[in-house]
Amino acid sequence: MESNRSGPADIDAAVAAEVRRHDHDRYLAALFAADEARPGLLALYAFNLAIARTRETVSEPILGQMRLQWWRDAVAAIYDGGGPRHDTAGALAAAIRRHDLPRAPIEALIDGRERDLDPEPPADVAALERYAEATSANLACLALVVAGDRGAETAEAGRHVGIAWALTGLLRAVPFHARTGRLWLPRDRLDAAGLSAEDVFTNRKPKALGPVVATVAAAARGHLDAARRGLGRMPRSARAVLLPAVLAEAYLGRLAAAGHDPFAGPIEITRLGRLGRLAWAAASGRI
């Protein structure tokens, strides 16, 4: 299933390049990590990319299930002391062994991606939050271990940041999902607004769509607020992992300014703008 191969000397560079290209926000945040943590963070983020892009790279759900099973087998082999010869799997194996990463949340990340193969939209905001917790929150908690922070309060803040980040990402991705015929907005809210899937895909009722998007955005902000209440100042060890909260806040602000119309734009932020926000948060210890 996975056949990308390269020598050991190329693994870190290949993994970093993959994250930089396809998950640039987390890549920028990882630049603020301690040198000894950065390879492990990039390995986790590359692994997350590999499973998160499953739906985009297969033509049938069964093929996606096979791809996810390949990763389950790879993770099992890693914990048994082996693992496939593959850039991302090799980097993940090194991170697992160096940082003593727990197996359960890694497997939960793979299981959470099964939801990507379901063509039905989530039933409600709670279903969206469960998906975000299974995926992004688990990733944040693993990243905190890599960063050297195993505190319960920080882990809870990381959980909230992970959920907020995933919800924000789903809202930013509404136009992309529309182009691919996928709907990641709560079904009950769409029904209440009288919106069909085709209405969303063609953006022909933006005034009706805005309140639906605003509901999900409010949930994301709620998780950001919970992270701040529970943590206050970020521990230095955790900053690279929790910094995406600052970008989520900025994206949500731009979305609100656009009337919660994800098609209106511009929602995105320049690289310099993102770096500036991340640097300020890292220096101040605030998210």
Number of C-alpha atoms within 10 A of each C-alpha: 10 13 9 9 14 12 9 13 8 11 19 18 12 16 23 19 16 21 24 17 10 14 16 14 19 20 22 20 23 25 17 21 21 16 11 12 23 22 22 27 32 28 28 27 26 27 25 21 16 19 20 19 14 21 20 11 12 15 10 10 16 11 16 22 18 14 19 21 15 15 21 17 13 21 23 15 14 20 16 9 10 13 17 19 16 18 25 28 24 23 23 27 24 16 21 22 14 13 16 11 18 13 14 9 17 22 16 16 22 22 17 20 22 18 15 20 17 12 12 12 19 20 15 15 19 13 14 22 22 14 22 23 24 24 24 24 28 24 25 28 24 26 29 24 22 27 25 15 20 15 12 9 13 20 23 18 25 30 26 29 34 30 30 32 27 21 29 25 15 21 24 20 16 21 21 15 16 18 11 11 13 19 22 19 25 20 21 15 19 22 12 10 16 12 19 12 17 12 16 23 18 13 19 12 14 18 13 18 23 18 17 23 24 18 16 24 24 15 19 27 24 16 23 25 17 16 25 18 11 13 17 12 14 21 16 16 19 27 26 28 28 31 28 25 29 20 24 24 19 18 22 22 15 19 26 17 14 16 17 25 26 22 19 14 14 12 19 14 13 8 12 9 13 18 17 12 17 26 17 14 22 23 11 11 17 19 26
